[in-house]
């Protein structure tokens, strides 16, 4: 029996803030507390972490909504 392991990439609040254009920790905390933000996969001693893929999907969806509102 073979077991396949896939490397997962993770993001913490600092990486999320950087990915979103340099947001502060406080703003990232606000965003990650929203009900539509992906759930963290772990809460480590240094903070919560999320799957990068989940965060990227959220960013893409959020940007689509923002662009739609700008066009309206």
C-alpha positions in Angstrom: 0.0 0.0 0.0 1.4 3.4 -1.0 0.6 6.6 0.8 0.8 9.8 -1.1 1.7 13.0 0.7 1.1 16.4 -0.9 3.0 19.3 0.4 0.7 22.0 1.6 1.6 25.6 1.7 0.4 27.7 4.6 0.0 31.4 5.3 0.0 33.3 8.6 -1.3 36.7 9.2 2.0 38.4 8.0 1.8 36.5 4.7 -1.9 37.3 4.2 -1.2 41.0 5.0 1.7 41.1 2.5 -0.4 39.3 -0.2 -3.2 41.9 0.2 -0.8 44.8 -0.4 0.7 45.4 3.0 -2.3 45.4 5.4 -1.7 45.8 9.1 -2.0 42.9 11.5 -5.1 44.5 12.9 -6.8 44.7 9.5 -5.8 41.1 8.7 -7.3 40.1 12.0 -10.6 41.8 11.1 -10.7 40.1 7.7 -9.9 36.7 9.0 -12.6 37.1 11.6 -15.3 37.6 8.9 -17.6 34.6 8.5 -16.8 34.2 4.8 -13.0 34.0 5.3 -11.7 30.4 5.3 -11.2 28.7 8.6 -7.7 28.3 9.8 -6.2 24.8 9.7 -4.3 25.2 12.9 -3.8 27.6 15.8 -0.1 27.5 16.7 1.8 29.2 19.5 2.8 31.9 17.0 -0.7 32.3 15.6 -3.3 30.8 13.3 -2.4 29.5 9.8 -4.5 29.0 6.7 -4.0 26.9 3.6 -2.6 29.2 0.9 -5.0 27.8 -1.7 -8.0 28.6 0.5 -6.8 32.2 1.0 -6.1 32.7 -2.7 -9.6 31.6 -3.6 -11.1 34.0 -1.0 -8.9 36.8 -2.5 -10.0 36.1 -6.0 -13.7 36.0 -5.0 -13.4 39.1 -2.9 -11.7 41.0 -5.8 -14.5 40.0 -8.2 -17.1 41.4 -5.8 -15.1 44.6 -5.4 -14.8 45.1 -9.1 -18.5 44.4 -9.7 -19.4 47.1 -7.1 -17.1 49.6 -8.8 -18.8 49.0 -12.2 -22.3 49.4 -10.8 
